[in-house]
Amino acid sequence: MYKWKRQFLSGPYVVWIAGFIILPILTIFYYGITDSSGSFTLANIFAIAEPIHMKALLLSLKLALLCTAFCLILSYPLAMILNNLHLKQQSFVVFIFVLPMWMNFMLRILAWQLLLSNNGILNTILEGLGMPKLQLLNTPSAVVFGMVYDFLPFMILPIYNAMGRIQRDVVDAARDLGASELQVFLKIILPLTISGVISGIIMVFVPALTSFVISNLLGGGKVLLIGNVIEQEFMQNMDWNMGSGLSIVLMIFVVASMAFMNAHGSEEGGGAVW
């Protein structure tokens, strides 16, 4: 009887998963491997080899890797600083990092338009200091700035949580045995936080690779990512078959990167992350 109740209670979740995850994916696969007449074809998937699509995919990979690298470089020291603060200070600083996520996504990116525009706050400060203005808006650099700002919390929090699980007695014992700060970091802290690093990399790389809104707003149509190409195929060209085929290729890249990072994390002893 108890087992039947548990299965009954899980029913809404099964319906949710089927209706909002499985069915949309199956729909994408159906459109991706058919043409406008409904006949089977792989042309939509192989269209990724076209120069404009390949260029957009490679640029997406490049900017996603840059965003992930910058987030990791910024997040790891910040997580270490947070971990060494007192408990009340930790809660306040973590709240400061999470607070922007409560704001509307569009408002946050539009704020970057004001910061990076030719007559924006940043160039106004540079002009006041007698320095030349910088052309930042509508460039790949602006897109990376927006991505780093938006996805940075997704890197900080997993690393911070992993560091919080490290027993301070282990670190103190290593220091008592004569280990230097560098040895403590390389032999204890880094191996024990590798699972958080892997989780953070996946949580940043995947949305950065598939992003198109940030490049639309901060790239001004001059930075064409694979997400923008797919969005145009669906919304402007109304070519669901081509958009679905390119989406399948993008999903393959996402799943492959997650599988690679998961396998690498397991080899390093960090455990599975998904």
Backbone as CSV, one residue per row, in Angstrom:
resi,resn,N_x,N_y,N_z,CA_x,CA_y,CA_z,C_x,C_y,C_z
1,MET,0.832,-1.199,0.000,0.000,0.000,0.000,0.870,1.253,0.000
2,TYR,1.905,1.247,0.837,2.801,2.404,0.931,3.526,2.615,-0.385
3,LYS,3.962,1.524,-1.021,4.650,1.629,-2.304,3.727,2.196,-3.364
4,TRP,2.451,1.797,-3.342,1.491,2.308,-4.320,1.278,3.802,-4.131
5,LYS,1.250,4.264,-2.868,1.080,5.692,-2.596,2.265,6.488,-3.124
6,ARG,3.461,5.962,-2.943,4.643,6.667,-3.434,4.604,6.791,-4.954
7,GLN,4.203,5.709,-5.635,4.101,5.759,-7.093,3.028,6.743,-7.534
8,PHE,1.942,6.802,-6.781,0.863,7.740,-7.116,1.346,9.183,-6.959
9,LEU,2.089,9.454,-5.895,2.581,10.803,-5.651,3.612,11.235,-6.690
10,SER,4.305,10.274,-7.275,5.286,10.619,-8.307,4.647,10.851,-9.665
11,GLY,3.343,10.585,-9.775,2.657,10.745,-11.047,2.779,12.142,-11.649
12,PRO,2.534,13.214,-10.887,2.652,14.560,-11.463,4.045,14.852,-12.016
13,TYR,5.073,14.342,-11.359,6.430,14.567,-11.857,6.667,13.823,-13.171
14,VAL,6.120,12.617,-13.277,6.248,11.857,-14.525,5.547,12.585,-15.657
15,VAL,4.348,13.110,-15.383,3.610,13.861,-16.403,4.396,15.113,-16.801
16,TRP,4.949,15.802,-15.817,5.737,17.020,-16.098,6.936,16.691,-16.984
17,ILE,7.675,15.649,-16.628,8.860,15.273,-17.402,8.470,14.878,-18.819
18,ALA,7.395,14.097,-18.935,6.966,13.646,-20.262,6.485,14.809,-21.121
19,GLY,5.732,15.728,-20.534,5.125,16.807,-21.300,6.069,17.947,-21.625
20,PHE,7.022,18.223,-20.736,7.860,19.409,-20.912,9.329,19.096,-21.187
21,ILE,9.713,17.832,-21.178,11.102,17.473,-21.479,11.166,16.454,-22.612
22,ILE,10.528,15.300,-22.408,10.650,14.216,-23.381,9.965,14.562,-24.692
23,LEU,8.712,15.016,-24.638,7.974,15.317,-25.868,8.634,16.440,-26.686
24,PRO,9.071,17.543,-26.064,9.764,18.561,-26.867,11.037,18.043,-27.534
25,ILE,11.794,17.201,-26.816,13.016,16.651,-27.415,12.674,15.736,-28.582
26,LEU,11.645,14.898,-28.405,11.228,14.022,-29.501,10.732,14.838,-30.701
27,THR,10.057,15.952,-30.429,9.603,16.817,-31.513,10.774,17.403,-32.283
28,ILE,11.787,17.853,-31.546,12.985,18.401,-32.184,13.655,17.336,-33.052
29,PHE,13.763,16.119,-32.536,14.389,15.045,-33.311,13.564,14.727,-34.557
30,TYR,12.247,14.757,-34.425,11.397,14.463,-35.594,11.619,15.505,-36.687
31,TYR,11.557,16.788,-36.321,11.751,17.834,-37.318,13.177,17.834,-37.849
32,GLY,14.139,17.467,-37.008,15.534,17.501,-37.422,15.900,16.471,-38.469
33,ILE,15.191,15.346,-38.479,15.528,14.273,-39.432,14.489,14.145,-40.536
34,THR,13.674,15.180,-40.715,12.701,15.185,-41.809,12.779,16.520,-42.550
35,ASP,12.239,16.534,-43.757,12.161,17.791,-44.502,10.743,18.347,-44.417
36,SER,10.471,19.398,-45.183,9.166,20.056,-45.097,8.017,19.143,-45.515
37,SER,8.317,18.116,-46.312,7.275,17.173,-46.742,7.124,15.988,-45.798
38,GLY,7.980,15.926,-44.777,7.916,14.827,-43.821,8.776,13.639,-44.183
39,SER,9.557,13.746,-45.252,10.432,12.643,-45.668,11.724,12.644,-44.842
40,PHE,12.262,11.447,-44.632,13.484,11.310,-43.842,14.672,11.935,-44.575
41,THR,15.481,12.678,-43.832,16.694,13.280,-44.391,17.644,13.651,-43.258
42,LEU,18.929,13.624,-43.578,19.948,14.065,-42.627,20.572,15.391,-43.052
43,ALA,19.978,16.007,-44.070,20.537,17.254,-44.587,20.510,18.360,-43.537
44,ASN,19.484,18.363,-42.694,19.388,19.408,-41.673,20.521,19.307,-40.656
45,ILE,20.925,18.080,-40.341,22.014,17.877,-39.388,23.355,18.191,-40.034
46,PHE,23.547,17.722,-41.262,24.813,17.966,-41.957,24.967,19.428,-42.378
47,ALA,23.895,20.210,-42.253,23.978,21.636,-42.595,24.926,22.381,-41.663
48,ILE,25.297,21.759,-40.541,26.249,22.394,-39.632,27.600,22.589,-40.317
49,ALA,27.882,21.819,-41.366,29.155,21.927,-42.081,29.203,23.137,-43.006
50,GLU,28.069,23.786,-43.226,28.072,24.985,-44.055,28.911,26.072,-43.391
51,PRO,29.632,26.872,-44.171,30.573,27.844,-43.594,29.964,28.763,-42.540
52,ILE,28.774,29.306,-42.801,28.187,30.244,-41.849,27.813,29.548,-40.539
53,HIS,27.340,28.297,-40.634,26.977,27.558,-39.432,28.217,27.107,-38.666
54,MET,29.227,26.632,-39.377,30.455,26.196,-38.711,31.155,27.372,-38.047
55,LYS,31.163,28.532,-38.714,31.774,29.722,-38.124,31.064,30.116,-36.832
56,ALA,29.722,30.062,-36.844,28.953,30.400,-35.645,29.206,29.402,-34.528
57,LEU,29.307,28.104,-34.869,29.564,27.078,-33.863,30.943,27.249,-33.243
58,LEU,31.962,27.480,-34.073,33.318,27.652,-33.551,33.421,28.901,-32.685
59,LEU,32.743,29.976,-33.090,32.752,31.197,-32.273,32.044,30.955,-30.944
60,SER,30.956,30.188,-30.979,30.245,29.850,-29.743,31.137,29.055,-28.806
61,LEU,31.855,28.065,-29.352,32.771,27.274,-28.531,33.875,28.142,-27.949
62,LYS,34.412,29.043,-28.765,35.484,29.925,-28.304,35.021,30.822,-27.165
63,LEU,33.882,31.496,-27.338,33.392,32.412,-26.314,32.946,31.652,-25.059
64,ALA,32.370,30.456,-25.239,31.965,29.658,-24.077,33.180,29.220,-23.264
65,LEU,34.259,28.827,-23.953,35.491,28.448,-23.252,36.106,29.639,-22.544
66,LEU,36.113,30.812,-23.200,36.641,32.011,-22.558,35.822,32.376,-21.325
67,CYS,34.512,32.334,-21.469,33.636,32.635,-20.331,33.882,31.677,-19.174
68,THR,33.985,30.395,-19.480,34.218,29.387,-18.439,35.561,29.604,-17.765
69,ALA,36.599,29.913,-18.557,37.932,30.136,-17.994,37.942,31.358,-17.078
70,PHE,37.334,32.453,-17.526,37.296,33.667,-16.702,36.502,33.436,-15.421
71,CYS,35.384,32.733,-15.533,34.580,32.450,-14.344,35.361,31.604,-13.344
72,LEU,36.110,30.618,-13.842,36.897,29.764,-12.957,38.016,30.548,-12.280
73,ILE,38.708,31.390,-13.070,39.804,32.194,-12.523,39.306,33.150,-11.442
74,LEU,38.125,33.716,-11.654,37.563,34.641,-10.667,36.950,33.913,-9.476
75,SER,36.335,32.765,-9.726,35.535,32.103,-8.698,36.375,31.372,-7.660
76,TYR,37.456,30.726,-8.092,38.203,29.907,-7.132,38.793,30.744,-6.004
77,PRO,39.507,31.846,-6.301,40.000,32.677,-5.188,38.867,33.256,-4.350
78,LEU,37.764,33.669,-5.005,36.634,34.208,-4.252,36.042,33.161,-3.318
79,ALA,35.932,31.926,-3.793,35.405,30.851,-2.953,36.320,30.596,-1.762
80,MET,37.630,30.671,-1.983,38.572,30.485,-0.874,38.446,31.608,0.142
81,ILE,38.283,32.851,-0.349,38.110,33.985,0.566,36.822,33.837,1.363
82,LEU,35.744,33.464,0.680,34.470,33.261,1.362,34.575,32.175,2.426
83,ASN,35.270,31.099,2.102,35.391,29.974,3.027,36.165,30.340,4.285
84,ASN,37.031,31.347,4.184,37.841,31.753,5.335,37.202,32.855,6.172
85,LEU,36.042,33.375,5.718,35.347,34.397,6.479,34.574,33.775,7.630
86,HIS,34.155,34.632,8.567,33.292,34.165,9.649,31.916,33.822,9.088
87,LEU,31.169,33.040,9.811,29.905,32.500,9.318,28.942,33.601,8.893
88,LYS,28.765,34.644,9.717,27.837,35.719,9.370,28.313,36.470,8.140
89,GLN,29.618,36.685,8.022,30.159,37.370,6.853,29.986,36.528,5.598
90,GLN,30.154,35.208,5.736,29.962,34.303,4.604,28.547,34.429,4.054
91,SER,27.563,34.393,4.943,26.169,34.448,4.509,25.876,35.754,3.779
92,PHE,26.422,36.858,4.286,26.165,38.157,3.663,26.796,38.245,2.275
93,VAL,28.055,37.802,2.144,28.750,37.897,0.866,28.110,36.965,-0.161
94,VAL,27.746,35.760,0.239,27.055,34.840,-0.673,25.735,35.453,-1.127
95,PHE,25.040,36.110,-0.213,23.789,36.785,-0.565,24.031,37.864,-1.617
96,ILE,25.128,38.601,-1.504,25.464,39.646,-2.466,25.668,39.039,-3.859
97,PHE,26.320,37.879,-3.925,26.560,37.235,-5.219,25.277,36.675,-5.817
98,VAL,24.383,36.193,-4.972,23.150,35.583,-5.458,22.095,36.639,-5.786
99,LEU,22.181,37.793,-5.155,21.161,38.837,-5.314,20.870,39.201,-6.771
100,PRO,21.887,39.403,-7.633,21.562,39.745,-9.034,20.726,38.694,-9.751
101,MET,20.819,37.435,-9.321,20.050,36.374,-9.970,18.560,36.526,-9.719
102,TRP,18.184,37.330,-8.700,16.777,37.552,-8.409,16.175,38.602,-9.335
103,MET,17.028,39.349,-10.009,16.559,40.380,-10.929,16.251,39.767,-12.291
104,ASN,15.466,40.480,-13.075,15.124,40.018,-14.407,16.375,39.926,-15.274
105,PHE,16.489,38.809,-16.009,17.670,38.567,-16.840,17.881,39.684,-17.858
106,MET,16.817,40.127,-18.510,16.917,41.164,-19.526,17.414,42.469,-18.930
107,LEU,16.947,42.822,-17.738,17.378,44.066,-17.098,18.865,44.044,-16.805
108,ARG,19.365,42.878,-16.390,20.790,42.780,-16.077,21.635,42.981,-17.329
109,ILE,21.230,42.395,-18.445,21.999,42.529,-19.673,21.858,43.936,-20.254
110,LEU,20.658,44.523,-20.160,20.472,45.884,-20.646,21.314,46.874,-19.846
111,ALA,21.535,46.570,-18.565,22.404,47.421,-17.755,23.830,47.421,-18.299
112,TRP,24.261,46.277,-18.833,25.590,46.205,-19.439,25.658,47.026,-20.718
113,GLN,24.539,47.175,-21.416,24.531,48.052,-22.577,24.861,49.484,-22.176
114,LEU,24.292,49.929,-21.050,24.569,51.277,-20.567,26.020,51.418,-20.134
115,LEU,26.577,50.364,-19.582,27.971,50.423,-19.120,28.957,50.452,-20.280
116,LEU,28.674,49.675,-21.327,29.658,49.459,-22.389,29.441,50.316,-23.635
117,SER,28.351,51.056,-23.718,28.078,51.848,-24.920,29.115,52.964,-25.082
118,ASN,29.159,53.548,-26.268,30.151,54.589,-26.554,30.016,55.787,-25.622
119,ASN,28.791,56.102,-25.221,28.556,57.206,-24.287,28.136,56.690,-22.917
120,GLY,28.527,55.448,-22.632,28.144,54.824,-21.378,29.023,55.238,-20.214
121,ILE,28.755,54.593,-19.088,29.437,54.957,-17.850,30.939,54.717,-17.945
122,LEU,31.338,53.571,-18.510,32.762,53.239,-18.581,33.531,54.239,-19.440
123,ASN,33.013,54.544,-20.619,33.695,55.492,-21.490,33.645,56.913,-20.936
124,THR,32.607,57.240,-20.191,32.541,58.557,-19.548,33.650,58.709,-18.517
125,ILE,33.893,57.651,-17.765,34.981,57.675,-16.775,36.330,57.791,-17.473
126,LEU,36.522,57.005,-18.552,37.790,57.072,-19.281,38.009,58.456,-19.886
127,GLU,36.935,59.049,-20.406,37.047,60.387,-20.995,37.375,61.417,-19.926
128,GLY,36.802,61.253,-18.736,37.106,62.164,-17.641,38.542,62.060,-17.176
129,LEU,39.148,60.883,-17.339,40.548,60.681,-16.969,41.502,61.054,-18.096
130,GLY,40.951,61.553,-19.212,41.788,61.939,-20.339,42.253,60.779,-21.185
131,MET,41.582,59.641,-21.085,41.951,58.453,-21.840,40.997,58.282,-23.010
132,PRO,41.431,57.630,-24.097,40.557,57.439,-25.261,39.415,56.482,-24.942
133,LYS,38.301,56.686,-25.656,37.162,55.808,-25.475,37.449,54.428,-26.073
134,LEU,36.762,53.438,-25.531,36.906,52.073,-26.023,35.638,51.640,-26.748
135,GLN,35.811,50.943,-27.853,34.686,50.380,-28.589,34.439,48.964,-28.072
136,LEU,33.557,48.846,-27.084,33.303,47.555,-26.448,31.972,46.953,-26.872
137,LEU,30.947,47.793,-26.970,29.632,47.273,-27.327,29.631,46.744,-28.761
138,ASN,28.830,45.728,-28.991,28.712,45.077,-30.305,30.006,44.377,-30.720
139,THR,30.716,43.832,-29.746,31.941,43.075,-29.999,31.872,41.753,-29.230
140,PRO,32.690,40.758,-29.614,32.737,39.514,-28.830,33.140,39.748,-27.385
141,SER,33.976,40.764,-27.129,34.390,41.061,-25.750,33.185,41.429,-24.892
142,ALA,32.271,42.230,-25.446,31.074,42.608,-24.701,30.221,41.383,-24.385
143,VAL,30.126,40.460,-25.335,29.355,39.240,-25.115,29.976,38.413,-23.992
144,VAL,31.309,38.314,-23.993,31.988,37.563,-22.932,31.771,38.239,-21.584
145,PHE,31.858,39.588,-21.539,31.592,40.314,-20.293,30.207,39.961,-19.757
146,GLY,29.207,39.999,-20.636,27.855,39.694,-20.209,27.704,38.263,-19.728
147,MET,28.346,37.327,-20.431,28.275,35.924,-20.022,28.925,35.708,-18.654
148,VAL,30.099,36.290,-18.466,30.804,36.117,-17.195,29.977,36.687,-16.057
149,TYR,29.423,37.874,-16.265,28.601,38.492,-15.224,27.390,37.626,-14.891
150,ASP,26.760,37.082,-15.924,25.521,36.340,-15.714,25.750,34.954,-15.132
151,PHE,26.838,34.291,-15.527,27.052,32.901,-15.123,28.044,32.738,-13.969
152,LEU,28.646,33.831,-13.505,29.648,33.726,-12.437,29.116,33.045,-11.178
153,PRO,27.901,33.363,-10.701,27.406,32.664,-9.506,27.325,31.159,-9.655
154,PHE,27.074,30.674,-10.895,26.973,29.228,-11.111,28.327,28.539,-10.968
155,MET,29.408,29.302,-11.036,30.743,28.745,-10.815,31.150,28.882,-9.352
156,ILE,30.798,30.014,-8.743,31.221,30.267,-7.368,30.566,29.286,-6.398
157,LEU,29.263,29.106,-6.511,28.529,28.337,-5.505,28.962,26.876,-5.414
158,PRO,29.134,26.124,-6.533,29.603,24.733,-6.387,30.996,24.633,-5.763
159,ILE,31.895,25.547,-6.154,33.252,25.515,-5.585,33.209,25.870,-4.107
160,TYR,32.408,26.870,-3.763,32.281,27.277,-2.362,31.697,26.145,-1.512
161,ASN,30.679,25.468,-2.030,30.083,24.342,-1.295,31.086,23.209,-1.119
162,ALA,31.907,22.943,-2.147,32.915,21.884,-2.044,33.961,22.241,-0.995
163,MET,34.365,23.506,-0.957,35.349,23.932,0.053,34.772,23.868,1.458
164,GLY,33.475,24.143,1.578,32.841,24.088,2.896,32.793,22.694,3.470
165,ARG,32.919,21.665,2.620,32.898,20.280,3.104,34.273,19.781,3.549
166,ILE,35.308,20.574,3.317,36.656,20.171,3.727,36.793,20.337,5.235
167,GLN,37.211,19.273,5.910,37.425,19.334,7.354,38.667,20.164,7.656
168,ARG,38.516,21.182,8.478,39.662,22.038,8.808,40.749,21.268,9.560
169,ASP,40.347,20.187,10.248,41.341,19.378,10.965,42.347,18.776,9.994
170,VAL,41.895,18.416,8.790,42.792,17.835,7.785,43.825,18.867,7.349
171,VAL,43.374,20.089,7.102,44.287,21.160,6.692,45.257,21.492,7.818
172,ASP,44.744,21.586,9.047,45.607,21.899,10.191,46.640,20.800,10.425
173,ALA,46.229,19.544,10.230,47.160,18.432,10.409,48.278,18.491,9.378
174,ALA,47.949,18.824,8.147,48.968,18.929,7.108,49.967,20.044,7.433
175,ARG,49.471,21.165,7.942,50.369,22.259,8.313,51.245,21.877,9.497
176,ASP,50.671,21.159,10.448,51.457,20.724,11.612,52.569,19.767,11.206
177,LEU,52.343,19.014,10.124,53.338,18.066,9.647,54.385,18.724,8.740
178,GLY,54.300,20.035,8.599,55.326,20.769,7.863,54.997,21.103,6.432
179,ALA,53.760,20.861,5.997,53.384,21.176,4.617,53.279,22.685,4.435
180,SER,53.788,23.166,3.311,53.674,24.588,2.996,52.267,24.894,2.510
181,GLU,51.954,26.189,2.375,50.631,26.581,1.902,50.382,26.062,0.482
182,LEU,51.420,26.078,-0.354,51.270,25.565,-1.714,51.005,24.065,-1.695
183,GLN,51.702,23.331,-0.846,51.482,21.888,-0.747,50.085,21.576,-0.217
184,VAL,49.624,22.360,0.762,48.274,22.169,1.289,47.240,22.369,0.187
185,PHE,47.464,23.400,-0.632,46.522,23.671,-1.712,46.534,22.572,-2.762
186,LEU,47.736,22.162,-3.204,47.841,21.189,-4.288,47.474,19.775,-3.849
187,LYS,47.779,19.413,-2.605,47.578,18.040,-2.146,46.249,17.817,-1.439
188,ILE,45.639,18.880,-0.910,44.417,18.701,-0.122,43.245,19.486,-0.705
189,ILE,43.398,20.814,-0.758,42.263,21.654,-1.140,41.821,21.398,-2.575
190,LEU,42.769,21.433,-3.519,42.404,21.257,-4.927,41.784,19.894,-5.209
191,PRO,42.380,18.769,-4.736,41.742,17.460,-5.010,40.344,17.332,-4.399
192,LEU,40.147,17.925,-3.218,38.855,17.798,-2.547,37.796,18.734,-3.110
193,THR,38.209,19.698,-3.915,37.236,20.621,-4.517,37.060,20.387,-6.013
194,ILE,37.719,19.366,-6.550,37.656,19.137,-7.989,36.226,18.840,-8.447
195,SER,35.420,18.198,-7.601,34.028,17.920,-7.977,33.247,19.217,-8.135
196,GLY,33.499,20.188,-7.234,32.846,21.489,-7.360,33.301,22.231,-8.595
197,VAL,34.586,22.111,-8.928,35.114,22.758,-10.128,34.458,22.165,-11.375
198,ILE,34.371,20.842,-11.434,33.765,20.187,-12.588,32.292,20.580,-12.720
199,SER,31.577,20.597,-11.595,30.167,20.998,-11.633,30.028,22.440,-12.114
200,GLY,30.897,23.327,-11.601,30.842,24.724,-12.013,31.146,24.899,-13.485
201,ILE,32.124,24.157,-14.001,32.471,24.248,-15.419,31.277,23.852,-16.288
202,ILE,30.609,22.768,-15.931,29.451,22.324,-16.708,28.321,23.340,-16.625
203,MET,28.069,23.882,-15.416,26.968,24.813,-15.227,27.206,26.138,-15.936
204,VAL,28.454,26.464,-16.237,28.761,27.699,-16.963,28.900,27.434,-18.451
205,PHE,29.620,26.370,-18.821,29.912,26.112,-20.231,28.654,25.831,-21.041
206,VAL,27.750,25.031,-20.490,26.556,24.632,-21.248,25.668,25.830,-21.583
207,PRO,25.263,26.663,-20.606,24.440,27.822,-20.994,25.192,28.839,-21.828
208,ALA,26.525,28.964,-21.625,27.303,29.897,-22.444,27.350,29.434,-23.896
209,LEU,27.452,28.123,-24.110,27.504,27.585,-25.471,26.179,27.769,-26.197
210,THR,25.070,27.682,-25.478,23.748,27.739,-26.105,23.126,29.125,-26.045
211,SER,23.831,30.093,-25.500,23.264,31.436,-25.320,23.033,32.138,-26.650
212,PHE,21.961,32.940,-26.706,21.733,33.787,-27.887,21.185,35.160,-27.509
213,VAL,20.568,35.288,-26.332,20.017,36.583,-25.925,21.134,37.573,-25.626
214,ILE,22.175,37.112,-24.922,23.283,38.009,-24.573,23.969,38.534,-25.817
215,SER,24.198,37.646,-26.791,24.851,38.087,-28.025,23.945,39.002,-28.843
216,ASN,22.619,38.816,-28.738,21.694,39.719,-29.423,21.758,41.124,-28.850
217,LEU,21.789,41.219,-27.523,21.732,42.524,-26.871,23.088,43.223,-26.833
218,LEU,24.151,42.478,-26.542,25.477,43.087,-26.417,26.290,42.977,-27.692
219,GLY,25.893,42.084,-28.589,26.597,41.945,-29.859,25.993,42.766,-30.973
220,GLY,24.756,43.241,-30.765,24.114,44.095,-31.747,23.940,43.457,-33.118
221,GLY,23.818,42.124,-33.159,23.672,41.441,-34.441,24.978,41.242,-35.179
222,LYS,26.086,41.724,-34.610,27.384,41.576,-35.258,28.145,40.346,-34.755
223,VAL,27.688,39.761,-33.649,28.304,38.556,-33.087,27.300,37.423,-33.237
224,LEU,27.504,36.599,-34.255,26.549,35.537,-34.585,27.013,34.221,-33.983
225,LEU,26.318,33.777,-32.948,26.604,32.489,-32.312,25.639,31.442,-32.857
226,ILE,25.953,30.178,-32.564,25.113,29.099,-33.082,23.698,29.203,-32.503
227,GLY,23.579,29.716,-31.281,22.252,29.933,-30.709,21.456,30.958,-31.483
228,ASN,22.143,32.013,-31.964,21.474,33.022,-32.784,21.014,32.436,-34.113
229,VAL,21.845,31.583,-34.712,21.481,30.950,-35.984,20.229,30.097,-35.810
230,ILE,20.193,29.306,-34.745,19.037,28.442,-34.496,17.792,29.292,-34.239
231,GLU,17.954,30.350,-33.449,16.818,31.225,-33.156,16.275,31.872,-34.425
232,GLN,17.157,32.263,-35.331,16.725,32.862,-36.598,15.998,31.852,-37.482
233,GLU,16.478,30.615,-37.478,15.825,29.592,-38.296,14.392,29.349,-37.820
234,PHE,14.195,29.354,-36.501,12.860,29.120,-35.955,11.957,30.347,-36.086
235,MET,12.459,31.514,-35.690,11.614,32.685,-35.527,11.511,33.551,-36.784
236,GLN,12.565,33.629,-37.575,12.553,34.491,-38.753,12.284,33.702,-40.038
237,ASN,13.057,32.649,-40.252,12.883,31.857,-41.472,11.738,30.863,-41.368
238,MET,11.268,30.613,-40.135,10.194,29.641,-39.900,10.552,28.260,-40.456
239,ASP,11.837,27.954,-40.451,12.315,26.660,-40.938,12.610,25.769,-39.736
240,TRP,11.578,25.110,-39.251,11.721,24.273,-38.070,12.629,23.073,-38.325
241,ASN,12.654,22.595,-39.532,13.487,21.436,-39.841,14.969,21.782,-39.724
242,MET,15.371,22.895,-40.328,16.767,23.306,-40.238,17.136,23.679,-38.805
243,GLY,16.261,24.438,-38.128,16.537,24.807,-36.744,16.657,23.593,-35.844
244,SER,15.811,22.591,-36.060,15.860,21.374,-35.250,17.122,20.575,-35.542
245,GLY,17.512,20.511,-36.814,18.737,19.787,-37.160,19.960,20.397,-36.504
246,LEU,20.056,21.726,-36.532,21.177,22.401,-35.871,21.097,22.240,-34.351
247,SER,19.878,22.199,-33.826,19.709,21.996,-32.383,20.203,20.618,-31.959
248,ILE,19.979,19.624,-32.810,20.465,18.273,-32.504,21.986,18.267,-32.417
249,VAL,22.637,18.948,-33.362,24.100,19.031,-33.331,24.562,19.711,-32.047
250,LEU,23.873,20.792,-31.672,24.248,21.501,-30.449,24.036,20.626,-29.223
251,MET,22.953,19.847,-29.214,22.717,18.936,-28.091,23.813,17.884,-27.997
252,ILE,24.295,17.426,-29.145,25.388,16.448,-29.147,26.635,17.051,-28.508
253,PHE,26.939,18.295,-28.849,28.092,18.956,-28.248,27.918,19.103,-26.736
254,VAL,26.720,19.467,-26.309,26.458,19.649,-24.882,26.596,18.331,-24.130
255,VAL,25.962,17.273,-24.637,26.027,15.969,-23.972,27.454,15.431,-23.966
256,ALA,28.183,15.616,-25.079,29.563,15.138,-25.156,30.447,15.857,-24.150
257,SER,30.264,17.178,-24.013,31.081,17.933,-23.055,30.758,17.523,-21.624
258,MET,29.483,17.295,-21.328,29.104,16.852,-19.985,29.659,15.466,-19.690
259,ALA,29.592,14.559,-20.678,30.124,13.210,-20.477,31.634,13.249,-20.269
260,PHE,32.319,14.100,-21.043,33.769,14.209,-20.908,34.152,14.731,-19.527
261,MET,33.485,15.806,-19.081,33.803,16.383,-17.779,33.434,15.432,-16.653
262,ASN,32.328,14.684,-16.816,31.933,13.710,-15.808,32.962,12.596,-15.692
263,ALA,33.428,12.091,-16.835,34.441,11.037,-16.831,35.746,11.547,-16.245
264,HIS,36.125,12.779,-16.604,37.361,13.352,-16.081,37.258,13.547,-14.573
265,GLY,36.075,14.000,-14.118,35.889,14.186,-12.680,35.963,12.882,-11.919
266,SER,35.442,11.795,-12.519,35.506,10.484,-11.868,36.939,9.987,-11.797
267,GLU,37.722,10.222,-12.858,39.118,9.787,-12.863,39.935,10.533,-11.816
268,GLU,39.573,11.818,-11.572,40.301,12.603,-10.592,39.833,12.334,-9.162
269,GLY,38.780,11.488,-9.053,38.289,11.166,-7.725,37.222,12.102,-7.237
270,GLY,36.729,12.951,-8.148,35.716,13.910,-7.742,34.320,13.339,-7.726
271,GLY,34.129,12.199,-8.337,32.812,11.598,-8.370,31.997,12.134,-9.516
272,ALA,30.877,11.490,-9.756,30.000,11.906,-10.850,29.321,13.215,-10.510
273,VAL,29.065,14.007,-11.550,28.412,15.279,-11.346,27.029,15.317,-11.990
274,TRP,26.630,14.275,-12.647,25.280,14.238,-13.204,24.854,12.820,-13.404
